[in-house]
Amino acid sequence: MHPQIIAMAAAEHVKDMQAEATRGRRVREARRARRGVITVAAAGRPVQPAAKLPCPQLPCPTLSARAA
């Protein structure tokens, strides 16, 4: 093929890739706007129940110096 045709095809390919990346970026931004921004701190936190129940296990008895 002629070098100019190859260069034109490569330039068209680059433009297509840039347009696809821009579309993907806009879709992600719109999705984030609908969901709300997820921060790293919020994403790492486990979901907590509404009311925390106390632990059913009784605390350990205190140890004295003589017992050790």
VODREN-659876 format. One record per residue (C-alpha): x, y, z; residue number from 1. Coordinates in nm, 2 decimals. Example, Ala and Ser with C-alpha at 12.3 -4.5 7.8 and 13.67 -1.06 7.14 Angstrom:
2
((1.23, -0.45, 0.78), 1)
((1.37, -0.11, 0.71), 2)
This chain:
68
((0.00, 0.00, 0.00), 1)
((0.10, 0.36, -0.05), 2)
((0.25, 0.52, 0.27), 3)
((0.00, 0.81, 0.26), 4)
((-0.29, 0.57, 0.26), 5)
((-0.15, 0.38, 0.55), 6)
((-0.09, 0.70, 0.74), 7)
((-0.45, 0.81, 0.67), 8)
((-0.59, 0.47, 0.79), 9)
((-0.38, 0.49, 1.11), 10)
((-0.50, 0.85, 1.18), 11)
((-0.86, 0.74, 1.13), 12)
((-0.80, 0.45, 1.37), 13)
((-0.66, 0.68, 1.63), 14)
((-0.96, 0.91, 1.60), 15)
((-1.19, 0.62, 1.64), 16)
((-1.01, 0.50, 1.95), 17)
((-1.02, 0.85, 2.10), 18)
((-1.39, 0.88, 2.03), 19)
((-1.46, 0.55, 2.19), 20)
((-1.26, 0.65, 2.50), 21)
((-1.45, 0.98, 2.52), 22)
((-1.78, 0.79, 2.50), 23)
((-1.67, 0.55, 2.77), 24)
((-1.55, 0.83, 3.00), 25)
((-1.88, 1.02, 2.96), 26)
((-2.08, 0.70, 3.03), 27)
((-1.88, 0.64, 3.35), 28)
((-1.92, 1.00, 3.46), 29)
((-2.30, 0.99, 3.41), 30)
((-2.32, 0.66, 3.60), 31)
((-2.12, 0.81, 3.89), 32)
((-2.35, 1.11, 3.89), 33)
((-2.65, 0.89, 3.91), 34)
((-2.51, 0.67, 4.19), 35)
((-2.32, 0.93, 4.38), 36)
((-1.94, 0.93, 4.42), 37)
((-1.80, 0.62, 4.59), 38)
((-1.50, 0.71, 4.80), 39)
((-1.22, 0.47, 4.90), 40)
((-1.31, 0.50, 5.27), 41)
((-1.68, 0.42, 5.20), 42)
((-1.60, 0.14, 4.96), 43)
((-1.38, -0.04, 5.21), 44)
((-1.63, -0.03, 5.50), 45)
((-1.84, -0.34, 5.56), 46)
((-2.22, -0.29, 5.58), 47)
((-2.32, -0.26, 5.95), 48)
((-2.65, -0.38, 6.08), 49)
((-2.90, -0.12, 6.21), 50)
((-2.86, -0.22, 6.58), 51)
((-2.55, -0.38, 6.72), 52)
((-2.62, -0.65, 6.97), 53)
((-2.38, -0.70, 7.26), 54)
((-2.15, -0.99, 7.25), 55)
((-2.31, -1.29, 7.43), 56)
((-1.97, -1.40, 7.57), 57)
((-1.90, -1.28, 7.93), 58)
((-1.58, -1.09, 7.98), 59)
((-1.27, -1.27, 8.11), 60)
((-1.22, -1.28, 8.48), 61)
((-0.95, -1.04, 8.61), 62)
((-0.62, -1.20, 8.68), 63)
((-0.43, -1.13, 8.99), 64)
((-0.05, -1.14, 9.03), 65)
((-0.08, -1.46, 9.24), 66)
((-0.27, -1.65, 8.97), 67)
((0.00, -1.59, 8.71), 68)
